[in-house]
Amino acid sequence: MGMESKFIWMNGELVPFEKATIHFLTPALHYGAAVFEGIRAYQTANGPAVFRLPEHAERLIESAEIFGFRAMSLTPQIVSEGVKAVVKSNEFGDCYIRPLLYLDGGGWNLNVDGGKASLAIAAWEWGNYLGEEARAKGIRANISSFTRHHPNVTMTKSKVAGNYANSFLAKTESVRLGFEEAILLDPQGYVAECTGENIFIVRHGKIFTPNTAPVLEGITRQALVTIANDLGYEIKEQPVSRDQLYAADEVFVCGTAAEVIGLSEIDFRTIGTGKTGPITSQIQKVFHAAIRGEDQRYNHWLTYVA
């Protein structure tokens, strides 16, 4: 994956790609003391547009506050302006955007108050995280041997960089076993989420998704709930057991990087017909029209860069 660009935005300045560096002794590197967002921009008939930028900017600041950053001068507006600047300066259409708010200096006593908050924003051209073929064919997943975080062990509503060691462990294990994604259970043994995606199941025309308490409340997840409701589907939030996945007519996952992808197989059990199901396809189609500015019902989700 090529991640090169012309510029990276760092603390209010556009810095040439090769000069966008931080010191080795930054505690964000050693302790994961940072929070981040994954955002996408898409080329539309009216130029590049960032998908749900205000929500992502607000969640980044919220993540920082949950983690413990205090008295920050950073605001959602600063994040939004930085995102637009980095997309525009790199002349990108379709791209992935990564803001990182990190503890810069200090913090070696494991106290967030011992350092200061810095913000950097990068962007690069990146296709679907799970591969373009996955949209139609779906992907294979397994139940991970690793459990998703307990909500009182680490903050599951904050995109803390250090939290993603859990995802690294689970995803690496699954790929080495021949799967493309891992599904993690929560500490009570119910389905939580994947390594970077929320999960939905379809059964008898109804859509179910795990309760939000132990999972990250994804912004793409929120969008799909709206789209599914607009298509006339009822969505219920409730505990989902492992065997309910196996018995589902369809299972799909969603996230900024993955977008909307069906699961064709879980733990060597074929889901539905073994490819992306009809309800997943419907939701996929509307979602992709929305992000391209082709469905006016969802135009308020787009922030145009130019």
Beta strands, then each sheet from edge to edge (+ up, - down):
strand 1: 7-10
strand 2: 13-16
strand 3: 34-36
strand 4: 39-44
strand 5: 47-51
strand 6: 95-104
strand 7: 116-124
strand 8: 139-147
strand 9: 181-185
strand 10: 191-194
strand 11: 198-203
strand 12: 206-209
strand 13: 235-237
strand 14: 250-255
strand 15: 259-266
strand 16: 269-270
strand 17: 302-304
sheet 1: 2+ 1- 7+ 6- 3+
sheet 2: 2+ 1- 7+ 6- 4+ 5- 17+
sheet 3: 10+ 9- 8- 15- 14+ 11- 12+ 13+
sheet 4: 10+ 9- 8- 15- 16+
end
